[in-house]
Amino acid sequence: MEISKSEIRNPKLPRGIENSPPGSCVRVRPVRELKPLLLLVLGGCLAAAAVAGPPPRETIDALEIEENSFEQAVENFENSPWSDRLFCYHASLQEFKDEMDLTYDLIVCNPPFYNNSYPAEGKERSLARQQNELDFAELMDSVDRLLTKSGSFALILPYRGEDELINLAGSQGLYVNRITRVRGNKNSSIKRSLIQFSYTQQIVRENELILEFKRHVYTPEYYDLVKDFYLKL
């Protein structure tokens, strides 16, 4: 059963998986001619809005596993200037991969920060981080299933997981194209890695991003990246 976008927004109708055929984990979306982008939203929708615009981009599908975060994401999407291009699914990545016959030009994952050796605090945060339910191997297997051969996969993860993920990606035929390693300040250790992969081997572009000179005094590079997404920074 297909439902229109206006029906999705009707508050009298349930949203998400309740509108799907029996046994399905995700709602059926309207048929669209443009190939959508898949954005994996784990615990929020800011990243989806950031990818959506401005400037205008193609349709984006977001994935949210935690129920309360899914409801909040749907509400935020409905109030977005780009609401006609934002769709949110309430499902795990494993369910989505198995049930949806789709491929994507871009997959953005934000973020699978934790695994069993460094669990997140709080039940909802642990679930949204997904590492107890979704390890790096499952993530890369899903990406290989959902990504077009000319597409890109980008994610943020803890620096200490960088080598493991790169090795797993390589086993799927994915090559690192770009890495940005993030420090809190110039004297702190690297905390995060932002990595972009594709099926095309090329010279890897590497750089570092420092967030602050000192507490709440941000570097110009970081400020330029995030200024459009904060009312006050």
VOSE-953728 format. One record per residue (C-alpha): x negated, y, z; residue in three letters. Coordinates in nm, 2 decimals, decimal comma, always signed. Example, Ala and Ser with C-alpha at 12.3 -4.5 7.8 and 13.67 -1.06 7.14 Angstrom:
! residues 2
site east->-1,23; north->-0,45; up->+0,78; type->ALA
site east->-1,37; north->-0,11; up->+0,71; type->SER
END
This chain:
! residues 233
site east->+0,00; north->+0,00; up->+0,00; type->MET
site east->-0,14; north->+0,34; up->-0,10; type->GLU
site east->-0,04; north->+0,66; up->+0,08; type->ILE
site east->-0,09; north->+1,01; up->-0,02; type->SER
site east->-0,30; north->+1,26; up->+0,17; type->LYS
site east->+0,01; north->+1,45; up->+0,27; type->SER
site east->+0,14; north->+1,14; up->+0,43; type->GLU
site east->-0,18; north->+1,09; up->+0,62; type->ILE
site east->-0,14; north->+1,44; up->+0,77; type->ARG
site east->+0,23; north->+1,38; up->+0,87; type->ASN
site east->+0,22; north->+1,37; up->+1,25; type->PRO
site east->+0,52; north->+1,14; up->+1,25; type->LYS
site east->+0,31; north->+0,87; up->+1,08; type->LEU
site east->+0,02; north->+0,68; up->+1,25; type->PRO
site east->-0,32; north->+0,76; up->+1,11; type->ARG
site east->-0,61; north->+0,54; up->+1,02; type->GLY
site east->-0,59; north->+0,16; up->+1,02; type->ILE
site east->-0,22; north->+0,16; up->+1,12; type->GLU
site east->-0,14; north->+0,26; up->+0,76; type->ASN
site east->-0,33; north->-0,03; up->+0,61; type->SER
site east->-0,20; north->-0,36; up->+0,48; type->PRO
site east->-0,17; north->-0,63; up->+0,75; type->PRO
site east->-0,51; north->-0,76; up->+0,85; type->GLY
site east->-0,70; north->-0,46; up->+0,71; type->SER
site east->-0,93; north->-0,26; up->+0,93; type->CYS
site east->-0,91; north->+0,07; up->+0,73; type->VAL
site east->-0,64; north->+0,27; up->+0,58; type->ARG
site east->-0,60; north->+0,27; up->+0,20; type->VAL
site east->-0,69; north->+0,61; up->+0,06; type->ARG
site east->-0,55; north->+0,78; up->-0,25; type->PRO
site east->-0,70; north->+0,68; up->-0,58; type->VAL
site east->-0,96; north->+0,94; up->-0,69; type->ARG
site east->-1,15; north->+0,97; up->-1,02; type->GLU
site east->-1,47; north->+1,11; up->-0,86; type->LEU
site east->-1,71; north->+0,87; up->-0,68; type->LYS
site east->-1,70; north->+0,95; up->-0,31; type->PRO
site east->-1,99; north->+1,00; up->-0,08; type->LEU
site east->-2,00; north->+0,78; up->+0,23; type->LEU
site east->-2,10; north->+0,96; up->+0,55; type->LEU
site east->-2,13; north->+0,74; up->+0,86; type->LEU
site east->-2,01; north->+0,96; up->+1,14; type->VAL
site east->-2,10; north->+0,82; up->+1,48; type->LEU
site east->-1,93; north->+1,02; up->+1,76; type->GLY
site east->-1,83; north->+1,34; up->+1,58; type->GLY
site east->-1,76; north->+1,50; up->+1,24; type->CYS
site east->-2,00; north->+1,80; up->+1,23; type->LEU
site east->-2,23; north->+1,61; up->+0,99; type->ALA
site east->-1,94; north->+1,53; up->+0,76; type->ALA
site east->-1,84; north->+1,90; up->+0,75; type->ALA
site east->-2,21; north->+2,00; up->+0,69; type->ALA
site east->-2,23; north->+1,77; up->+0,39; type->VAL
site east->-1,89; north->+1,87; up->+0,26; type->ALA
site east->-1,97; north->+2,24; up->+0,22; type->GLY
site east->-2,04; north->+2,51; up->+0,15; type->PRO
site east->-2,10; north->+2,48; up->-0,14; type->PRO
site east->-1,83; north->+2,24; up->-0,25; type->PRO
site east->-1,92; north->+1,88; up->-0,30; type->ARG
site east->-1,75; north->+1,56; up->-0,40; type->GLU
site east->-1,51; north->+1,37; up->-0,17; type->THR
site east->-1,67; north->+1,24; up->+0,15; type->ILE
site east->-1,56; north->+0,93; up->+0,34; type->ASP
site east->-1,65; north->+0,93; up->+0,71; type->ALA
site east->-1,67; north->+0,62; up->+0,93; type->LEU
site east->-1,59; north->+0,64; up->+1,31; type->GLU
site east->-1,58; north->+0,33; up->+1,53; type->ILE
site east->-1,47; north->+0,49; up->+1,86; type->GLU
site east->-1,09; north->+0,56; up->+1,88; type->GLU
site east->-1,10; north->+0,90; up->+2,06; type->ASN
site east->-1,38; north->+1,03; up->+1,84; type->SER
site east->-1,19; north->+0,91; up->+1,54; type->PHE
site east->-0,87; north->+1,10; up->+1,64; type->GLU
site east->-1,08; north->+1,41; up->+1,71; type->GLN
site east->-1,25; north->+1,37; up->+1,37; type->ALA
site east->-0,92; north->+1,34; up->+1,19; type->VAL
site east->-0,79; north->+1,66; up->+1,36; type->GLU
site east->-1,11; north->+1,85; up->+1,28; type->ASN
site east->-1,10; north->+1,73; up->+0,92; type->PHE
site east->-0,74; north->+1,84; up->+0,88; type->GLU
site east->-0,83; north->+2,19; up->+1,01; type->ASN
site east->-1,14; north->+2,22; up->+0,79; type->SER
site east->-1,15; north->+2,44; up->+0,48; type->PRO
site east->-1,26; north->+2,12; up->+0,29; type->TRP
site east->-0,99; north->+1,90; up->+0,43; type->SER
site east->-0,89; north->+1,79; up->+0,07; type->ASP
site east->-1,23; north->+1,62; up->+0,04; type->ARG
site east->-1,28; north->+1,47; up->+0,39; type->LEU
site east->-1,14; north->+1,13; up->+0,48; type->PHE
site east->-1,21; north->+0,94; up->+0,80; type->CYS
site east->-1,18; north->+0,56; up->+0,86; type->TYR
site east->-1,15; north->+0,39; up->+1,20; type->HIS
site east->-1,36; north->+0,08; up->+1,16; type->ALA
site east->-1,70; north->-0,07; up->+1,22; type->SER
site east->-1,95; north->-0,06; up->+0,94; type->LEU
site east->-1,94; north->-0,44; up->+0,92; type->GLN
site east->-1,56; north->-0,43; up->+0,87; type->GLU
site east->-1,59; north->-0,15; up->+0,62; type->PHE
site east->-1,85; north->-0,33; up->+0,42; type->LYS
site east->-1,66; north->-0,65; up->+0,41; type->ASP
site east->-1,32; north->-0,51; up->+0,32; type->GLU
site east->-1,38; north->-0,21; up->+0,09; type->MET
site east->-1,48; north->-0,27; up->-0,27; type->ASP
site east->-1,67; north->+0,06; up->-0,30; type->LEU
site east->-2,02; north->+0,19; up->-0,37; type->THR
site east->-2,16; north->+0,53; up->-0,30; type->TYR
site east->-2,42; north->+0,77; up->-0,44; type->ASP
site east->-2,52; north->+0,89; up->-0,09; type->LEU
site east->-2,50; north->+0,74; up->+0,25; type->ILE
site east->-2,58; north->+0,95; up->+0,56; type->VAL
site east->-2,60; north->+0,78; up->+0,90; type->CYS
site east->-2,61; north->+0,99; up->+1,21; type->ASN
site east->-2,73; north->+0,83; up->+1,43; type->PRO
site east->-2,80; north->+0,47; up->+1,54; type->PRO
site east->-3,02; north->+0,59; up->+1,82; type->PHE
site east->-3,01; north->+0,30; up->+2,06; type->TYR
site east->-3,07; north->-0,07; up->+2,06; type->ASN
site east->-3,06; north->-0,32; up->+2,34; type->ASN
site east->-3,40; north->-0,21; up->+2,48; type->SER
site east->-3,28; north->+0,15; up->+2,53; type->TYR
site east->-2,90; north->+0,15; up->+2,57; type->PRO
site east->-2,70; north->+0,47; up->+2,56; type->ALA
site east->-2,54; north->+0,61; up->+2,87; type->GLU
site east->-2,16; north->+0,56; up->+2,90; type->GLY
site east->-1,93; north->+0,31; up->+2,72; type->LYS
site east->-1,81; north->+0,54; up->+2,44; type->GLU
site east->-2,16; north->+0,67; up->+2,36; type->ARG
site east->-2,29; north->+0,32; up->+2,35; type->SER
site east->-2,02; north->+0,21; up->+2,12; type->LEU
site east->-2,06; north->+0,51; up->+1,89; type->ALA
site east->-2,43; north->+0,46; up->+1,88; type->ARG
site east->-2,34; north->+0,10; up->+1,76; type->GLN
site east->-2,68; north->-0,06; up->+1,83; type->GLN
site east->-2,53; north->-0,32; up->+2,06; type->ASN
site east->-2,28; north->-0,41; up->+1,78; type->GLU
site east->-2,49; north->-0,30; up->+1,48; type->LEU
site east->-2,86; north->-0,35; up->+1,47; type->ASP
site east->-3,10; north->-0,22; up->+1,22; type->PHE
site east->-3,09; north->-0,54; up->+1,01; type->ALA
site east->-2,71; north->-0,52; up->+0,98; type->GLU
site east->-2,73; north->-0,15; up->+0,90; type->LEU
site east->-2,97; north->-0,21; up->+0,61; type->MET
site east->-2,77; north->-0,51; up->+0,49; type->ASP
site east->-2,46; north->-0,28; up->+0,48; type->SER
site east->-2,64; north->+0,00; up->+0,30; type->VAL
site east->-2,77; north->-0,25; up->+0,04; type->ASP
site east->-2,41; north->-0,36; up->-0,02; type->ARG
site east->-2,26; north->-0,01; up->-0,04; type->LEU
site east->-2,52; north->+0,20; up->-0,21; type->LEU
site east->-2,54; north->+0,24; up->-0,58; type->THR
site east->-2,87; north->+0,15; up->-0,74; type->LYS
site east->-2,93; north->+0,52; up->-0,82; type->SER
site east->-2,82; north->+0,64; up->-0,48; type->GLY
site east->-2,99; north->+0,76; up->-0,16; type->SER
site east->-2,96; north->+0,67; up->+0,20; type->PHE
site east->-3,06; north->+0,91; up->+0,47; type->ALA
site east->-3,06; north->+0,88; up->+0,85; type->LEU
site east->-3,20; north->+1,01; up->+1,18; type->ILE
site east->-3,34; north->+0,77; up->+1,43; type->LEU
site east->-3,58; north->+0,76; up->+1,73; type->PRO
site east->-3,94; north->+0,78; up->+1,61; type->TYR
site east->-4,03; north->+0,45; up->+1,78; type->ARG
site east->-3,78; north->+0,27; up->+1,55; type->GLY
site east->-3,94; north->+0,42; up->+1,23; type->GLU
site east->-4,17; north->+0,13; up->+1,14; type->ASP
site east->-3,91; north->-0,14; up->+1,21; type->GLU
site east->-3,65; north->+0,03; up->+0,99; type->LEU
site east->-3,89; north->+0,10; up->+0,70; type->ILE
site east->-3,99; north->-0,27; up->+0,70; type->ASN
site east->-3,63; north->-0,38; up->+0,69; type->LEU
site east->-3,55; north->-0,13; up->+0,42; type->ALA
site east->-3,84; north->-0,27; up->+0,22; type->GLY
site east->-3,70; north->-0,62; up->+0,24; type->SER
site east->-3,38; north->-0,48; up->+0,07; type->GLN
site east->-3,58; north->-0,31; up->-0,21; type->GLY
site east->-3,54; north->+0,04; up->-0,06; type->LEU
site east->-3,84; north->+0,27; up->-0,06; type->TYR
site east->-3,91; north->+0,57; up->+0,16; type->VAL
site east->-3,89; north->+0,90; up->-0,04; type->ASN
site east->-3,91; north->+1,15; up->+0,24; type->ARG
site east->-3,98; north->+1,16; up->+0,61; type->ILE
site east->-3,94; north->+1,46; up->+0,85; type->THR
site east->-4,07; north->+1,39; up->+1,21; type->ARG
site east->-3,92; north->+1,61; up->+1,48; type->VAL
site east->-4,09; north->+1,75; up->+1,79; type->ARG
site east->-3,92; north->+1,96; up->+2,06; type->GLY
site east->-4,22; north->+2,19; up->+2,07; type->ASN
site east->-4,57; north->+2,19; up->+1,93; type->LYS
site east->-4,71; north->+2,02; up->+2,24; type->ASN
site east->-4,44; north->+1,75; up->+2,28; type->SER
site east->-4,45; north->+1,40; up->+2,13; type->SER
site east->-4,25; north->+1,32; up->+1,82; type->ILE
site east->-3,89; north->+1,22; up->+1,92; type->LYS
site east->-3,70; north->+1,17; up->+1,60; type->ARG
site east->-3,76; north->+1,07; up->+1,24; type->SER
site east->-3,54; north->+1,18; up->+0,95; type->LEU
site east->-3,59; north->+0,94; up->+0,66; type->ILE
site east->-3,45; north->+0,93; up->+0,31; type->GLN
site east->-3,46; north->+0,60; up->+0,11; type->PHE
site east->-3,38; north->+0,50; up->-0,25; type->SER
site east->-3,44; north->+0,21; up->-0,48; type->TYR
site east->-3,70; north->+0,42; up->-0,67; type->THR
site east->-4,06; north->+0,41; up->-0,55; type->GLN
site east->-4,23; north->+0,75; up->-0,55; type->GLN
site east->-4,48; north->+0,95; up->-0,36; type->ILE
site east->-4,36; north->+0,99; up->+0,00; type->VAL
site east->-4,31; north->+1,35; up->+0,11; type->ARG
site east->-4,39; north->+1,39; up->+0,48; type->GLU
site east->-4,36; north->+1,69; up->+0,71; type->ASN
site east->-4,29; north->+1,79; up->+1,07; type->GLU
site east->-4,01; north->+2,00; up->+1,22; type->LEU
site east->-4,07; north->+2,18; up->+1,55; type->ILE
site east->-3,75; north->+2,29; up->+1,72; type->LEU
site east->-3,86; north->+2,55; up->+1,98; type->GLU
site east->-4,15; north->+2,78; up->+2,07; type->PHE
site east->-4,02; north->+2,76; up->+2,42; type->LYS
site east->-3,68; north->+2,67; up->+2,58; type->ARG
site east->-3,40; north->+2,83; up->+2,37; type->HIS
site east->-3,65; north->+3,02; up->+2,16; type->VAL
site east->-3,61; north->+2,84; up->+1,82; type->TYR
site east->-3,85; north->+2,82; up->+1,53; type->THR
site east->-3,75; north->+2,99; up->+1,21; type->PRO
site east->-3,75; north->+2,66; up->+1,03; type->GLU
site east->-3,50; north->+2,50; up->+1,28; type->TYR
site east->-3,29; north->+2,82; up->+1,29; type->TYR
site east->-3,25; north->+2,83; up->+0,92; type->ASP
site east->-3,14; north->+2,46; up->+0,91; type->LEU
site east->-2,86; north->+2,50; up->+1,17; type->VAL
site east->-2,75; north->+2,86; up->+1,18; type->LYS
site east->-2,44; north->+2,80; up->+0,97; type->ASP
site east->-2,31; north->+2,54; up->+1,21; type->PHE
site east->-2,32; north->+2,74; up->+1,54; type->TYR
site east->-2,13; north->+3,04; up->+1,66; type->LEU
site east->-2,42; north->+3,13; up->+1,88; type->LYS
site east->-2,77; north->+3,00; up->+1,88; type->LEU
END
